[in-house]
Amino acid sequence: MAEYKLLLPSMGEGVMEATIITWLFNEGDNVKEDDSVVEIATDKVDSDVPTPVSGKIVKILKQKDEVAKVGEAIAILEIEGEGGNTASEEVKTETPAPTPDAETLKTIEGALQPTATSHVEFSGDLYLSPLVKSIAQQENISETELQSIKGNGLEGRITKEDILAYVANRGNQPQAAPQAAATTPTPKPAVSAPAATVSTAAGDEIIPMDRMRKIIAENMVKAKQTAPHVTSFIETDVTNVVKWRNKHKDIFEKREGEKLTFMPIFVKAIVKAIQDYPMINVSINGDNIIKKKNINIGMATALPDGNLIVPVIKNADQLSLSGLAKAINDLAYRARNKKLRPEDTQGATYTISNVGSFGNLMGTPIIPQPQVAILAIGAIVKKPAVLETKDGDVIAIRQLMFMSHSYDHRVVDGSLGGMFLKHVHDYLQNWDMNTEV
């Protein structure tokens, strides 16, 4: 028999560690190849880790709520055969971390262990992974110092390598800024703290937020604090869209083995409108506007547990209707079955939320940072409407739908936000019945 180290796999760019949620097997249990053995969580998604080999779990190295680094062993399996995997087989990160001195290394190793309390707090303005935050707390790195560190992770996030490099060279850093911060602190409201004490009465049930709900709460508060929201509304006649889908959905399912929903049609209209108004496909970085080359559409998806996640359709402008339908179905299925990878939720440049799937007519969606706009699609409802014909106005039963467009008034004025929405409206209302799928 031989030992096999089960390693935490790579989970995409910028993701350097994950938290153990729960083990699906116990020590002494036998597992088969491709069995999911542990549920893990990053700051983006929850997912399962399968075992690439069959064997018996003889030792669990990372317990529930502990943080493991990518490439780190989380369990030891006993497998048949001679020899096991060696250190050379462990996952290597693309950028090696700098080598700190022995004293710094000792402190950093301590930071990797879970701590019951911490004496350094950071505002919601900083996106810090649990590992980076732990190192910063152990090293007493102030928020002012952290803001001076250039992050090389996704969207400028500080990675483990960034903070290790800072710690290793900290003696060469100027000390004035941290001292000033210590003597003149600027209080900021805690993102997750309630504004006032909430009283409870007999029979009230207290339900602790799960990890994902905490992340959603923090992100939503940050989004509202960051962007001044403006919302425009429009009612759209989507009778042609409904007729076209009814005509093609059965044929498409037989041919492709995929459902043809309304979502790929909505996404197609959004992509066309973005191409008409590319300044809606931007982000803000300080006083700079970053105009995005790629069109990556986030798709708000409700999960069975009541939480929300936003998988991303990458390069949506390069996909046909058929390709969009397949991408959307795949992401929705994997989101609801905890099969998303961290990179599946990263890089969105614009987001759509289908509030109509819950029977709602319209909504005022919150803009996910760092995007500057989001579109909510309402329920499609049959209504009497006035139509203009060559013989005069007539009243007919039409399929009508409200759309709500929220945008960041720092960079998107009412003219741009409104014209963008009108173009989405025009593309849907004038949908070509001869469109191929």
C-alpha positions in Angstrom: 0.0 0.0 0.0 1.1 3.6 -0.6 0.2 7.0 0.6 -1.4 9.6 -1.7 -1.6 13.3 -0.8 -4.9 14.9 -1.8 -4.0 18.4 -2.8 -6.2 21.5 -3.0 -6.5 22.0 -6.7 -5.9 25.3 -8.6 -9.2 27.2 -8.8 -8.4 30.0 -11.2 -6.5 33.2 -11.5 -6.2 35.2 -8.3 -7.6 32.4 -6.1 -4.8 31.3 -3.7 -6.7 29.5 -0.9 -10.0 28.1 0.2 -11.9 27.4 3.4 -12.9 23.9 4.2 -16.7 23.8 4.6 -17.4 20.1 5.3 -15.9 16.7 4.7 -18.2 14.3 2.9 -16.2 11.3 4.1 -14.6 10.5 7.4 -11.2 9.1 8.2 -11.3 5.3 7.5 -13.8 5.6 4.7 -13.1 4.2 1.3 -13.5 6.5 -1.7 -13.6 5.9 -5.4 -11.9 7.9 -8.2 -13.9 11.1 -8.9 -15.9 10.9 -5.7 -16.4 14.4 -4.2 -14.8 14.2 -0.8 -14.9 17.7 0.6 -16.8 20.9 0.1 -14.7 24.1 -0.1 -15.4 27.8 -0.3 -13.6 30.7 -1.8 -14.7 34.3 -1.7 -16.4 33.7 -5.0 -18.0 30.2 -5.1 -18.6 27.0 -3.1 -17.5 23.8 -4.9 -16.5 20.2 -4.3 -13.1 18.6 -4.6 -13.0 15.2 -6.2 -10.3 12.6 -5.5 -8.3 11.6 -8.6 -7.6 8.1 -7.1 -9.5 5.4 -5.3 -8.4 4.5 -1.7 -9.0 4.9 2.0 -8.8 8.2 3.8 -6.3 7.6 6.6 -5.8 11.3 7.7 -7.7 14.5 7.3 -5.1 17.3 7.4 -7.4 20.3 7.2 -10.5 20.5 9.4 -13.8 22.4 9.0 -13.3 26.2 8.8 -9.6 25.9 8.3 -7.9 27.6 5.3 -5.8 25.6 2.8 -3.5 27.0 0.2 -3.6 25.9 -3.4 -1.3 23.0 -3.8 -1.4 22.2 -0.1 -2.2 18.6 1.1 -5.7 18.5 2.7 -5.8 14.7 3.3 -3.8 11.5 3.0 -5.2 8.5 1.2 -4.0 4.9 1.3 -3.9 3.5 -2.2 -2.8 0.2 -3.8 0.6 0.1 -5.4 4.1 1.3 -4.5 5.1 4.8 -3.8 2.8 7.8 -3.7 2.8 11.3 -5.0 5.7 13.4 -4.0 6.3 17.0 -3.4 7.3 17.5 -7.0 3.8 16.6 -8.0 2.2 19.4 -6.0 0.5 22.3 -7.8 2.9 25.2 -8.3 1.7 28.8 -8.5 2.7 30.8 -11.5 4.5 33.4 -9.5 6.8 32.1 -6.8 6.5 33.9 -3.4 9.6 35.9 -2.2 11.7 34.2 0.4 11.4 36.1 3.7 13.9 35.8 6.5 13.5 33.1 9.2 11.8 35.4 11.7 9.3 36.7 9.1 8.6 33.2 7.9 7.9 32.1 11.4 5.4 34.9 11.8 3.8 34.1 8.5 3.4 30.5 9.3 1.6 31.5 12.5 -0.7 33.7 10.3 -1.8 30.6 8.4 -3.4 29.2 11.5 -7.0 30.1 12.4 -7.1 32.8 15.1 -9.9 33.4 17.6 -9.5 37.1 17.8 -7.8 39.8 15.8 -6.6 43.3 16.8 -6.5 44.9 13.3 -9.7 45.6 11.5 -10.1 46.6 7.8 -12.9 48.5 6.1 -15.1 47.0 3.3 -13.1 49.1 0.8 -10.4 46.4 0.7 -10.9 43.1 -0.9 -8.8 40.8 1.3 -8.8 37.0 1.2 -8.8 35.2 4.6 -5.1 34.4 4.2 -4.0 37.9 3.3 -6.1 39.4 6.1 -4.6 36.9 8.6 -1.0 37.8 7.5 -1.8 41.5 7.7 -3.2 41.1 11.2 -0.3 39.0 12.5 2.1 41.6 11.1 0.1 44.6 12.4 0.0 46.0 8.8 -2.4 49.0 8.9 -5.1 49.7 6.3 -3.0 52.7 5.1 -0.1 50.4 4.4 -2.3 47.9 2.7 -3.7 50.6 0.4 -0.1 51.4 -0.6 0.6 47.8 -1.7 0.2 47.2 -5.5 -2.0 44.2 -5.9 -1.2 41.8 -8.8 -4.3 39.7 -8.4 -7.6 39.9 -10.2 -8.8 43.5 -10.5 -5.8 44.7 -8.4 -6.5 42.5 -5.4 -3.6 41.9 -3.0 -2.4 38.3 -3.3 -0.4 36.2 -0.9 2.8 36.9 -3.0 2.2 40.7 -2.8 1.9 40.8 1.0 4.8 38.4 1.5 7.0 40.6 -0.7 5.8 43.6 1.3 6.6 41.9 4.6 10.0 40.8 3.4 10.9 44.3 2.4 9.0 46.2 5.1 12.1 47.5 6.8 12.8 49.5 3.7 9.4 51.1 3.7 8.8 54.6 5.1 7.1 54.6 8.5 5.4 58.0 8.5 2.2 56.8 6.9 1.5 54.0 9.4 2.3 56.3 12.4 0.0 59.0 11.1 -2.7 56.5 10.6 -2.2 55.3 14.2 -2.4 58.8 15.7 -5.2 60.1 13.5 -7.5 57.1 12.7 -10.5 57.7 10.4 -13.4 55.8 11.6 -15.5 54.0 9.0 -18.8 52.2 9.4 -18.6 48.4 9.7 -20.2 46.9 6.6 -21.7 43.9 8.3 -22.6 45.5 11.6 -26.2 46.5 12.2 -27.0 50.2 12.6 -28.9 49.6 15.9 -29.5 46.8 18.4 -32.4 44.7 17.3 -34.7 43.4 20.1 -36.1 40.0 20.0 -39.4 38.6 21.4 -40.4 35.2 22.6 -40.7 32.8 19.7 -38.4 34.7 17.4 -35.9 32.6 15.6 -32.3 33.7 15.2 -30.7 32.4 12.0 -27.0 33.0 11.6 -26.0 34.1 8.1 -24.0 31.5 6.2 -20.7 32.4 4.5 -22.2 33.2 1.2 -25.0 35.4 2.6 -22.3 37.4 4.5 -20.4 37.9 1.3 -23.6 39.0 -0.5 -24.5 41.4 2.3 -21.0 43.0 2.3 -20.9 43.3 -1.5 -24.4 44.9 -1.7 -23.6 47.5 1.0 -20.3 48.3 -0.7 -22.0 48.6 -4.1 -24.6 51.1 -2.7 -22.0 53.1 -0.8 -19.8 53.3 -3.9 -22.1 54.1 -6.8 -24.9 56.7 -6.9 -27.7 54.6 -8.4 -30.1 55.9 -11.0 -32.8 53.6 -12.5 -34.7 54.1 -15.8 -37.7 52.0 -16.9 -39.2 51.1 -20.2 -42.1 48.8 -21.3 -41.3 46.6 -24.3 -43.6 44.7 -26.6 -41.9 41.3 -26.9 -44.7 39.6 -28.9 -42.4 38.7 -31.7 -39.8 37.3 -29.3 -42.4 35.1 -27.7 -43.7 33.8 -31.1 -40.2 33.2 -32.4 -39.3 31.2 -29.3 -42.5 29.2 -29.4 -41.7 28.3 -33.0 -38.1 27.2 -32.4 -37.9 25.8 -28.9 -39.0 22.2 -29.6 -36.9 22.0 -32.8 -33.9 23.4 -30.9 -34.2 21.0 -28.0 -34.5 18.0 -30.4 -31.5 19.2 -32.4 -29.2 20.4 -29.6 -30.5 18.6 -26.5 -30.8 22.0 -24.8 -33.6 24.2 -23.6 -34.2 27.5 -25.5 -35.1 30.1 -22.9 -35.6 33.8 -23.3 -32.3 34.6 -21.6 -30.1 34.1 -24.7 -32.4 36.5 -26.6 -32.1 39.1 -23.9 -28.3 38.7 -23.7 -28.1 39.1 -27.5 -30.0 42.4 -27.4 -27.8 43.6 -24.5 -24.6 42.8 -26.5 -25.9 44.7 -29.5 -26.7 47.7 -27.4 -23.2 47.6 -25.7 -21.7 47.6 -29.2 -23.7 50.7 -29.9 -22.9 52.4 -26.6 -19.5 50.9 -25.5 -19.2 53.5 -22.6 -21.7 51.4 -20.7 -19.1 48.6 -20.7 -16.6 50.4 -18.4 -15.3 50.4 -14.8 -13.9 53.2 -12.6 -10.4 53.2 -11.2 -9.9 56.3 -9.1 -10.2 59.2 -11.6 -9.8 56.9 -14.6 -12.4 55.2 -16.7 -11.4 51.7 -17.9 -13.2 50.9 -21.2 -13.5 47.2 -21.4 -12.5 45.4 -24.6 -14.3 42.2 -23.8 -18.1 41.9 -23.4 -18.6 39.5 -20.5 -22.2 39.3 -19.3 -23.0 38.4 -15.6 -26.2 36.4 -15.1 -27.7 36.7 -11.7 -28.8 33.2 -10.7 -30.9 32.2 -7.6 -29.6 29.1 -5.8 -31.7 26.4 -4.1 -30.6 27.6 -0.7 -32.0 31.1 -1.4 -28.6 32.7 -2.0 -27.5 34.4 -5.2 -24.5 34.0 -7.5 -23.5 35.6 -10.7 -21.8 33.3 -13.2 -20.3 35.1 -16.3 -20.8 34.4 -20.0 -17.4 35.2 -21.3 -17.0 37.0 -24.7 -20.8 37.0 -25.2 -20.4 39.1 -28.4 -18.6 36.2 -30.0 -21.4 33.6 -29.4 -24.3 32.9 -31.7 -27.8 32.5 -30.2 -27.2 28.7 -30.1 -23.9 29.2 -28.3 -25.4 31.7 -25.8 -28.2 29.2 -25.1 -25.7 26.4 -24.4 -23.4 28.7 -22.3 -26.3 30.0 -20.2 -27.8 26.5 -19.6 -24.4 25.2 -18.6 -23.7 28.0 -16.1 -27.1 27.9 -14.6 -26.9 24.1 -14.1 -23.5 24.2 -12.6 -24.4 27.2 -10.3 -27.4 25.3 -8.9 -25.3 22.1 -8.4 -22.2 23.7 -6.8 -20.1 22.9 -9.9 -18.9 26.4 -10.7 -15.2 27.2 -10.8 -14.0 30.5 -9.3 -13.2 31.8 -12.8 -16.8 31.3 -13.8 -17.8 34.2 -11.6 -15.0 36.6 -12.5 -14.6 39.3 -15.1 -18.2 40.4 -15.7 -18.5 43.8 -17.5 -22.3 44.1 -17.4 -25.0 42.1 -15.6 -28.6 41.0 -16.3 -31.1 39.9 -13.6 -34.3 38.2 -14.6 -36.7 39.2 -11.8 -39.6 38.1 -14.1 -38.8 34.5 -13.3 -40.3 35.1 -9.9 -43.4 36.8 -11.3 -42.2 40.3 -10.6 -43.0 43.1 -13.1 -39.9 45.1 -12.4 -37.1 45.8 -9.9 -34.4 48.3 -9.0 -31.2 46.1 -9.2 -28.0 47.0 -7.4 -25.0 47.5 -9.6 -22.3 44.9 -8.9 -18.9 46.5 -8.4 -16.8 47.3 -10.4 -19.4 47.4 -13.2 -21.4 50.6 -13.9 -24.8 49.2 -15.0 -27.2 46.3 -14.6 -30.5 45.4 -16.4 -33.5 43.8 -14.7 -36.0 41.9 -16.9 -39.6 41.7 -15.7 -42.3 39.2 -16.2 -43.8 38.9 -19.7 -47.6 39.6 -19.3 -50.4 39.6 -21.9 -52.1 43.1 -22.0 -54.3 45.1 -24.3 -52.2 47.6 -26.2 -52.8 50.3 -28.8 -51.2 49.5 -32.2 -50.7 51.9 -35.0 -51.8 50.4 -38.4 -52.3 51.9 -41.9 -56.0 51.8 -41.2 -55.6 53.6 -37.8 -55.1 52.7 -34.2 -56.4 49.4 -32.9 -56.4 47.6 -29.6 -54.8 44.2 -29.6 -53.5 41.6 -27.0 -49.7 41.9 -26.8 -46.9 40.3 -24.8 -45.5 43.2 -22.7 -42.5 43.3 -20.4 -40.9 46.0 -18.2 -37.1 46.5 -18.1 -35.3 48.4 -15.3 -31.8 49.8 -16.0 -29.7 50.8 -13.0 -26.5 52.8 -13.7 -23.7 54.5 -11.9 -24.3 58.2 -12.1 -20.6 59.0 -11.6 -19.9 58.0 -15.2 -23.3 57.2 -16.8 -25.7 60.1 -17.2 -29.4 59.8 -17.9 -28.9 60.3 -21.6 -26.4 57.4 -22.0 -28.3 55.2 -19.5 -31.6 55.9 -21.2 -30.4 55.6 -24.8 -28.8 52.2 -24.0 -32.1 51.0 -22.5 -34.0 52.2 -25.5 -31.7 50.3 -27.9 -32.2 47.1 -25.9 -36.0 47.8 -26.2 -35.8 48.4 -29.9 -33.8 45.2 -30.6 -36.4 43.1 -28.7 -39.5 44.9 -29.9 -38.4 44.6 -33.5 -37.1 41.0 -33.2 -36.7 39.5 -36.7 -39.0 36.4 -37.0 -36.5 35.0 -39.6 -33.6 34.9 -37.1 -31.7 31.7 -37.3 -30.8 29.7 -34.2 
